[in-house]
């Protein structure tokens, strides 16, 4: 057997071992759930932990089953998007990476706008989106003289199956690369992120030298449910269901703005996003840079409680908050966007004037 054939055989065997291991773990988790359900723990402290971890999703289980069996979109479309053999084979250790289309979509390219000062702003887009969502705000900042660097997170801007094979470390490395590029030409760097991009921005600010942070609807704690799915069961579900279709209502603002984001969420990616949130929460107390936190009243993805959570933990001496009272999660396209743009510019300009004085 040739070395190339042997290496291919070893890779395939490793992938199958990983698959079987994940399969076995999912069954172990299921039977553990059943055991706690029918054989309650007598110890009060342990019982509380078990109920919070394992049993709390029980009340929402039938709602999840109902949405699965009676989706709003066509059943065949949902099943086709959720149970995709190519996606699953690519997910399990990239058995068939050649099946994934990684060609970049029109308008999804990262962009750089050169400014006329030493002040730079790093822009980080949200989950399942791409740099196009940051374009309008980036141009506003560039008109004020800022050099703008908008990054493309790995697995985004191509195909949702590509996203399925990435993790939060890949996304964080994309942000780091953008930070390194910008730091070569600007001595003063601010970072601005929307949604998961805001979470990544906070993680970067906790571990790199950043002069200011703008967090737009950044998720840090989403409670017990993610779009109707109990969060504790997501890791097990993601082993078998690779994609979850989005509602058309959630895509309306993106479509009107001409931003071509993914029409479905990668559930393995969602699990990675929750891991990112946990890692970021542990590092929030390292943040000392001035911080602007923006939330939205009608954001049904990220509760407004995330604003106070972030505000209380960081060590920044200057923290400003703003709640968009007419908008949902997509604040960059919604009714309050002009006011948010003004708030961002005013915040950064005040820091610049203080620095120059």
C-alpha positions as CSV (number, residue, x, y, z in Angstrom):
1,X,0.0,0.0,0.0
2,X,1.4,3.4,-1.0
3,X,2.1,6.1,1.6
4,X,-0.7,8.3,0.1
5,X,-3.2,5.4,0.1
6,X,-2.2,4.5,3.7
7,X,-2.6,8.1,4.9
8,X,-6.1,8.3,3.2
9,X,-7.0,5.0,4.9
10,X,-5.8,6.3,8.3
11,X,-7.8,9.5,7.9
12,X,-11.0,7.7,7.0
13,X,-10.6,5.2,9.9
14,X,-10.0,8.1,12.3
15,X,-13.1,9.9,11.0
16,X,-15.3,6.8,11.5
17,X,-13.9,6.3,15.0
18,X,-14.9,9.9,15.8
19,X,-18.3,9.3,14.2
20,X,-19.0,6.2,16.3
21,X,-17.7,7.9,19.4
22,X,-20.1,10.9,18.9
23,X,-22.9,8.5,18.2
24,X,-22.3,6.5,21.4
25,X,-22.0,9.7,23.4
26,X,-25.4,10.9,22.2
27,X,-27.0,7.7,23.3
28,X,-25.3,8.0,26.7
29,X,-26.6,11.5,27.1
30,X,-30.1,10.4,26.2
31,X,-30.2,7.5,28.7
32,X,-28.7,9.8,31.4
33,X,-31.6,12.2,30.7
34,X,-34.1,9.4,31.0
35,X,-32.5,8.1,34.2
36,X,-32.7,11.5,35.8
37,X,-36.3,11.9,34.6
38,X,-37.6,8.6,36.2
39,X,-35.1,8.1,39.0
40,X,-34.8,11.5,40.7
41,X,-31.7,12.3,42.7
42,X,-32.3,12.4,46.5
43,X,-29.5,14.9,47.3
44,X,-31.0,18.4,47.0
45,X,-27.9,20.1,45.7
46,X,-27.2,17.4,43.1
47,X,-30.9,17.3,42.2
48,X,-30.9,21.0,41.5
49,X,-27.9,20.7,39.3
50,X,-29.3,17.8,37.4
51,X,-32.7,19.5,36.8
52,X,-31.0,22.6,35.6
53,X,-28.7,20.7,33.2
54,X,-30.9,17.8,32.1
55,X,-34.5,18.3,33.0
56,X,-35.2,22.0,32.5
57,X,-35.7,21.6,28.7
58,X,-38.4,19.0,29.2
59,X,-41.2,21.5,29.3
60,X,-40.2,22.8,25.9
61,X,-39.6,19.4,24.3
62,X,-43.1,18.9,22.8
63,X,-43.0,22.4,21.3
64,X,-39.7,21.5,19.6
65,X,-41.2,18.2,18.3
66,X,-44.3,20.2,17.0
67,X,-42.1,22.6,15.1
68,X,-40.1,19.7,13.7
69,X,-43.2,17.8,12.5
70,X,-45.2,20.8,11.4
71,X,-42.7,23.3,10.0
72,X,-44.0,26.6,8.5
73,X,-42.1,26.0,5.3
74,X,-42.6,23.0,3.0
75,X,-41.7,19.7,4.7
76,X,-39.6,18.5,1.8
77,X,-37.5,21.7,1.8
78,X,-37.0,21.5,5.6
79,X,-35.9,17.8,5.4
80,X,-33.6,18.5,2.5
81,X,-31.9,21.3,4.4
82,X,-31.7,19.5,7.7
83,X,-30.7,16.0,6.6
84,X,-28.0,16.6,4.0
85,X,-25.7,13.6,3.5
86,X,-22.9,15.8,1.9
87,X,-23.0,18.1,4.9
88,X,-22.8,15.3,7.4
89,X,-20.0,13.5,5.7
90,X,-18.1,16.8,5.5
91,X,-18.7,17.5,9.1
92,X,-17.4,14.2,10.4
93,X,-13.7,15.1,10.1
94,X,-14.0,16.4,6.6
95,X,-14.5,13.0,5.0
96,X,-15.4,14.6,1.7
97,X,-14.2,18.2,1.8
98,X,-14.3,18.3,-2.0
99,X,-18.1,18.3,-1.8
100,X,-18.3,21.7,-0.2
101,X,-18.5,24.7,-2.4
102,X,-16.2,27.3,-0.9
103,X,-16.5,29.9,-3.7
104,X,-17.1,33.4,-2.3
105,X,-20.5,34.9,-2.9
106,X,-21.0,38.2,-4.7
107,X,-20.7,41.1,-2.2
108,X,-19.4,38.9,0.7
109,X,-15.8,39.9,0.3
110,X,-13.9,41.5,3.2
111,X,-13.1,45.1,2.5
112,X,-10.6,47.8,3.5
113,X,-11.2,51.5,3.4
114,X,-8.2,53.7,3.8
115,X,-8.6,56.7,6.1
116,X,-6.7,60.0,6.5
117,X,-5.7,59.5,10.2
118,X,-3.9,57.0,12.4
119,X,-7.2,55.8,13.8
120,X,-8.6,52.5,12.6
121,X,-11.8,50.5,13.2
122,X,-12.0,46.7,12.8
123,X,-15.5,45.5,11.8
124,X,-16.7,42.0,12.6
125,X,-19.9,40.7,11.1
126,X,-22.4,38.3,12.8
127,X,-23.1,34.6,12.5
128,X,-24.3,33.3,9.1
129,X,-23.7,36.8,7.7
130,X,-20.7,38.4,5.9
131,X,-18.9,41.8,5.7
132,X,-21.7,43.3,3.5
133,X,-23.8,43.9,6.6
134,X,-21.0,46.2,7.8
135,X,-20.5,48.1,4.5
136,X,-22.8,51.1,5.2
137,X,-21.5,51.7,8.7
138,X,-17.9,51.2,7.5
139,X,-18.4,54.0,4.8
140,X,-19.8,56.3,7.5
141,X,-16.8,55.8,9.6
142,X,-14.4,56.1,6.7
143,X,-16.0,59.5,5.8
144,X,-15.0,60.6,9.3
145,X,-11.4,59.8,8.5
146,X,-11.1,56.3,10.0
147,X,-9.3,53.5,8.3
148,X,-11.8,50.6,8.2
149,X,-10.9,46.9,8.0
150,X,-13.9,44.5,7.7
151,X,-13.1,40.8,8.2
152,X,-14.7,37.7,6.7
153,X,-15.1,35.0,9.3
154,X,-14.0,31.6,8.1
155,X,-16.9,29.4,6.8
156,X,-19.0,32.5,6.1
157,X,-19.8,34.1,2.7
158,X,-19.6,30.8,0.9
159,X,-22.0,27.9,1.7
160,X,-23.6,26.9,5.0
161,X,-21.9,23.5,4.6
162,X,-18.6,25.2,4.7
163,X,-19.6,26.8,8.0
164,X,-20.5,23.3,9.4
165,X,-16.8,22.3,9.3
166,X,-15.5,25.4,11.2
167,X,-15.3,26.2,14.9
168,X,-15.1,29.4,17.1
169,X,-11.3,29.1,17.0
170,X,-11.3,29.5,13.2
171,X,-13.6,32.6,13.6
172,X,-11.4,34.1,16.3
173,X,-8.3,33.6,14.1
174,X,-10.1,35.5,11.3
175,X,-10.5,38.4,13.7
176,X,-6.9,38.2,14.8
177,X,-5.7,38.3,11.2
178,X,-7.8,41.4,10.6
179,X,-6.4,43.0,13.8
180,X,-2.8,42.3,12.8
181,X,-3.4,43.8,9.3
182,X,-4.9,47.0,10.8
183,X,-2.3,47.3,13.6
184,X,0.4,47.6,11.0
185,X,-1.0,50.9,9.6
186,X,-2.9,52.3,12.6
187,X,-1.6,52.9,16.2
188,X,-5.1,53.5,17.6
189,X,-7.5,50.6,17.0
190,X,-11.2,50.3,17.9
191,X,-13.2,47.1,17.3
192,X,-16.9,47.0,16.4
193,X,-18.9,43.8,16.1
194,X,-22.5,42.8,15.5
195,X,-24.2,39.8,17.1
196,X,-21.6,37.0,17.3
197,X,-19.1,39.4,15.8
198,X,-19.7,41.5,19.0
199,X,-18.8,38.5,21.1
200,X,-15.7,37.9,19.1
201,X,-14.8,41.6,19.5
202,X,-15.1,41.3,23.3
203,X,-12.9,38.3,23.3
204,X,-10.3,40.1,21.3
205,X,-10.5,43.2,23.5
206,X,-9.9,40.9,26.5
207,X,-6.7,39.5,25.0
208,X,-5.2,42.3,22.8
209,X,-4.5,46.0,23.0
210,X,-7.7,47.7,21.9
211,X,-8.5,51.4,22.4
212,X,-12.3,51.2,22.2
213,X,-15.0,48.6,21.7
214,X,-18.5,48.9,20.2
215,X,-20.7,45.9,20.9
216,X,-24.0,45.6,18.9
217,X,-26.4,43.0,20.2
218,X,-23.6,40.7,21.3
219,X,-24.8,37.3,22.7
220,X,-23.3,36.3,26.1
221,X,-26.2,34.5,27.7
222,X,-29.3,33.4,25.6
223,X,-31.3,31.7,28.4
224,X,-32.7,28.2,27.8
225,X,-33.8,28.2,24.2
226,X,-32.3,28.8,20.8
227,X,-35.1,29.3,18.2
228,X,-37.3,26.9,20.1
229,X,-34.5,24.3,20.6
230,X,-33.5,23.5,24.2
231,X,-29.9,24.6,24.5
232,X,-28.7,21.6,26.6
233,X,-29.8,19.2,23.8
234,X,-28.1,21.1,20.9
235,X,-24.8,19.2,21.0
236,X,-26.6,15.8,20.6
237,X,-29.1,17.1,18.0
238,X,-26.3,18.7,16.0
239,X,-24.7,15.3,15.5
240,X,-27.6,14.3,13.3
241,X,-29.2,17.6,12.1
242,X,-26.6,19.7,10.4
243,X,-28.8,22.7,9.3
244,X,-31.8,24.4,10.6
245,X,-33.8,26.6,8.2
246,X,-34.4,30.3,9.1
247,X,-37.9,31.9,9.0
248,X,-38.4,34.3,6.1
249,X,-39.3,37.0,8.6
250,X,-35.8,36.8,10.0
251,X,-34.3,37.3,6.6
252,X,-36.5,40.2,5.5
253,X,-34.2,43.1,6.5
254,X,-31.2,41.4,5.1
255,X,-32.9,40.8,1.8
256,X,-34.1,44.4,1.6
257,X,-30.6,45.6,2.3
258,X,-29.2,43.3,-0.4
259,X,-27.1,41.3,2.0
260,X,-27.0,37.7,1.0
261,X,-26.7,35.8,4.3
262,X,-27.2,32.1,4.8
263,X,-30.8,30.9,4.6
264,X,-30.2,28.3,7.3
265,X,-28.2,28.0,10.5
266,X,-25.5,25.4,10.9
267,X,-26.4,23.6,14.2
268,X,-22.8,22.4,14.8
269,X,-21.8,26.0,14.3
270,X,-24.5,27.1,16.9
271,X,-22.9,24.7,19.4
272,X,-19.5,26.4,18.7
273,X,-21.1,29.8,19.2
274,X,-22.3,28.8,22.7
275,X,-18.8,27.6,23.5
276,X,-17.5,31.0,22.3
277,X,-20.0,32.7,24.6
278,X,-18.8,30.7,27.6
279,X,-15.1,31.4,26.9
280,X,-15.8,35.1,26.4
281,X,-17.8,35.4,29.6
282,X,-14.8,34.0,31.5
283,X,-12.6,36.8,30.0
284,X,-14.9,39.8,30.3
285,X,-13.2,41.0,33.5
286,X,-10.0,41.6,31.5
287,X,-11.6,44.3,29.4
288,X,-10.5,47.8,30.4
289,X,-11.0,49.8,27.1
290,X,-13.9,52.3,26.7
291,X,-17.0,50.4,25.7
292,X,-20.3,51.3,23.9
293,X,-23.0,48.6,24.3
294,X,-26.0,48.6,22.0
295,X,-29.1,46.4,22.4
296,X,-32.5,46.3,20.8
297,X,-35.9,46.3,22.4
298,X,-37.4,43.8,19.9
299,X,-34.3,41.6,19.7
300,X,-35.7,38.1,20.2
301,X,-32.3,36.5,19.7
302,X,-30.3,38.4,22.3
303,X,-32.1,39.5,25.5
304,X,-31.5,43.0,26.8
305,X,-30.3,41.4,30.0
306,X,-27.0,40.9,28.1
307,X,-26.3,44.7,28.4
308,X,-26.3,44.7,32.2
309,X,-24.4,41.4,32.3
310,X,-21.6,42.9,30.2
311,X,-21.8,46.3,32.0
312,X,-21.3,44.8,35.4
313,X,-18.4,42.5,34.6
314,X,-16.0,44.6,32.6
315,X,-13.4,46.9,34.2
316,X,-13.7,49.7,31.7
317,X,-13.8,53.1,33.3
318,X,-16.1,54.4,30.6
319,X,-19.1,52.4,29.6
320,X,-22.0,53.8,27.6
321,X,-25.2,51.9,26.8
322,X,-28.0,52.5,24.2
323,X,-31.2,50.6,23.6
324,X,-32.7,50.8,20.1
325,X,-36.4,51.1,20.9
326,X,-37.7,50.5,17.3
327,X,-35.4,47.7,16.2
328,X,-34.9,44.0,16.3
329,X,-31.6,42.0,16.2
330,X,-30.6,43.3,12.8
331,X,-29.9,46.9,14.1
332,X,-27.6,47.7,11.2
333,X,-30.6,47.6,8.8
334,X,-33.5,48.4,11.1
335,X,-35.4,51.7,12.0
336,X,-32.8,52.9,14.5
337,X,-29.8,52.4,12.3
338,X,-29.2,56.1,11.6
339,X,-29.2,57.0,15.3
340,X,-26.9,54.0,16.1
341,X,-24.5,55.2,13.4
342,X,-24.5,58.7,15.0
343,X,-23.9,57.1,18.5
344,X,-21.0,55.1,17.2
345,X,-19.4,58.1,15.5
346,X,-19.9,60.4,18.5
347,X,-18.5,57.8,20.9
348,X,-15.3,57.2,18.8
349,X,-14.9,61.0,18.1
350,X,-15.1,61.8,21.8
351,X,-12.4,59.3,22.5
352,X,-10.3,60.7,19.7
353,X,-10.6,64.3,21.0
354,X,-9.7,63.1,24.5
355,X,-6.7,61.3,23.2
356,X,-5.5,64.2,21.1
357,X,-6.0,66.7,23.9
